[in-house]
Amino acid sequence: MPSADPIAEWEQVAQQQKQTGADQIDQMAKAVHGAADHLANEMPETAELVHAAASQLERGAGALRERGVRDLMAGFNELGRKDPLTLLGGAMLAGFAVSRFFKSSTDSSR
């Protein structure tokens, strides 16, 4: 039986996915902070930058939790129009970070 309001259903699913994504970003930020801690003795300046990046991830996770789905979509669309290279670079960086996170998760489970 079809739903009476498919848009409301889509928004509910998107809200759940948004929460899951924010939780995963928080986990990634913890992993990045851990990597920065390992770098601190040998490369303190680099460790500071990595900690700053992890803090940005934490702020991003918080913003993801606070903003509505429609607001997020509008923000991505606006960024894509105004600065597509930043959006592409951010997507590439996120992909790299996620792959490193999954690689470290598999390595630690062995």
C-alpha positions as CSV (number, residue, x, y, z in Angstrom):
1,M,0.0,0.0,0.0
2,P,1.5,3.3,-1.1
3,S,2.3,5.9,1.6
4,A,0.1,8.9,1.9
5,D,3.1,11.3,2.0
6,P,6.2,10.0,0.2
7,I,8.0,13.2,0.7
8,A,7.6,12.9,4.5
9,E,8.8,9.3,4.3
10,W,11.9,10.4,2.3
11,E,12.7,13.1,4.8
12,Q,12.4,10.6,7.7
13,V,14.8,8.2,5.9
14,A,17.1,11.0,5.0
15,Q,17.1,12.3,8.7
16,Q,18.0,8.8,9.9
17,Q,20.8,8.6,7.3
18,K,22.0,12.1,8.3
19,Q,22.3,11.0,12.0
20,T,24.2,7.8,11.0
21,G,26.5,9.9,8.8
22,A,27.1,12.4,11.6
23,D,28.0,9.5,14.0
24,Q,30.4,8.1,11.4
25,I,32.0,11.5,10.9
26,D,32.5,11.7,14.7
27,Q,34.2,8.3,14.7
28,M,36.4,9.4,11.8
29,A,37.3,12.6,13.7
30,K,38.4,10.4,16.7
31,A,40.6,8.3,14.4
32,V,42.1,11.4,12.9
33,H,42.8,12.8,16.3
34,G,44.5,9.5,17.2
35,A,46.7,9.7,14.0
36,A,47.6,13.3,15.0
37,D,48.6,12.0,18.5
38,H,51.0,9.5,16.9
39,L,52.5,12.3,14.8
40,A,53.0,14.7,17.7
41,N,56.5,13.6,18.7
42,E,58.0,13.5,15.3
43,M,56.1,16.2,13.4
44,P,54.4,18.6,15.9
45,E,53.4,21.2,13.3
46,T,51.8,18.5,11.1
47,A,50.0,17.0,14.1
48,E,48.5,20.4,14.9
49,L,47.1,20.7,11.4
50,V,45.7,17.2,11.6
51,H,44.1,18.0,14.9
52,A,42.6,21.1,13.3
53,A,41.2,19.0,10.5
54,A,39.7,16.5,13.0
55,S,38.1,19.4,14.8
56,Q,36.6,20.6,11.6
57,L,35.2,17.1,11.1
58,E,33.6,17.3,14.6
59,R,32.1,20.7,13.8
60,G,30.8,19.3,10.5
61,A,29.2,16.4,12.3
62,G,27.5,18.8,14.7
63,A,26.2,21.0,11.9
64,L,25.0,17.9,10.1
65,R,23.0,17.0,13.2
66,E,21.6,20.5,13.6
67,R,20.6,21.3,10.1
68,G,17.5,20.0,8.3
69,V,17.8,17.8,5.2
70,R,16.4,20.5,2.9
71,D,18.7,23.1,4.3
72,L,21.7,20.7,3.7
73,M,20.7,20.0,0.1
74,A,20.3,23.7,-0.6
75,G,23.8,24.4,0.9
76,F,25.4,21.7,-1.2
77,N,23.7,23.0,-4.3
78,E,24.9,26.5,-3.6
79,L,28.4,25.4,-2.9
80,G,28.4,23.4,-6.2
81,R,27.3,26.5,-8.1
82,K,29.7,29.0,-6.4
83,D,32.8,26.8,-6.0
84,P,32.6,23.4,-7.7
85,L,36.3,22.7,-7.2
86,T,35.9,23.1,-3.4
87,L,33.0,20.6,-3.5
88,L,35.0,18.2,-5.6
89,G,38.1,18.6,-3.4
90,G,36.0,18.0,-0.3
91,A,34.5,14.9,-1.7
92,M,37.9,13.5,-2.6
93,L,39.2,14.3,0.9
94,A,36.2,12.7,2.5
95,G,36.7,9.6,0.3
96,F,40.3,9.4,1.3
97,A,39.5,9.8,4.9
98,V,36.8,7.2,4.8
99,S,39.0,4.7,3.1
100,R,41.8,5.2,5.7
101,F,39.2,4.9,8.5
102,F,38.0,1.6,7.1
103,K,41.5,0.4,6.5
104,S,42.5,1.1,10.0
105,S,39.3,-0.6,11.3
106,T,40.1,-3.8,9.4
107,D,43.8,-3.7,10.5
108,S,42.8,-3.3,14.2
109,S,40.3,-6.2,14.0
110,R,43.0,-8.7,12.9
